[in-house]
Amino acid sequence: MMNTIDRTSVVLIITLLLAGCSNGVLFNSGLYAHTVEPLTFNRNPTEVERNIQRANGDISHIQFEIAILWGTNGIGDVARKHGIETVYYADIEKLRVLFGIWQEDIVHVYGR
């Protein structure tokens, strides 16, 4: 009887994993999530030159009972720190681990 219950449980777990039902638990804000998306919204054509500069700024965040944040990722702060005078566009890279206990937001700024 116990062997049948164990076998049924294993088959059920494997079926859920293969069906994608656990995708929200394992990835997408669950155990691990890593995304990169546009931070700026501009429908006009963007001038891109060969000598474009790239700069990064990040905020790290750990949370367990209390939240601790450090760093800066403001577009203006990152551009100023790296000598970028004209910002063409920016992306944000988000990393989440263990249901958000560890988070990191990295802003990528492109310009000259």
Phi, psi and omega in degrees: 000314181295324179296321178294319178294317179297316181295318178296319178296317180296316179297319179296316179296315180296320178298316179296319179295315181290331180281346179089005181293335181268003182303320179291333179278316184281323184240222177013076178072012176264245180289325183205134174214134179220113182228154172229128182215159179297139177261331180255150180239112182216115180277347180281154177301140181257129177286126177233126180251166179292328184265039180290140179264151177231135180224151181234146172218143184222155173240125175258147188215123174237138185221121171202104188073309175235159180252136177237122179239142175210153180105178177221142177221023175293140182302314180295319179297315181294315180298314181297317182297328183255010175075024177271121182265327179241119179266124177274311179196171181215147175239157174238132178250124183244132177235124180234132180228142176054059177057033176090006177297318174247127178226146174217128177244116182247125177261127176255118181251133180241133180179200178221000000 
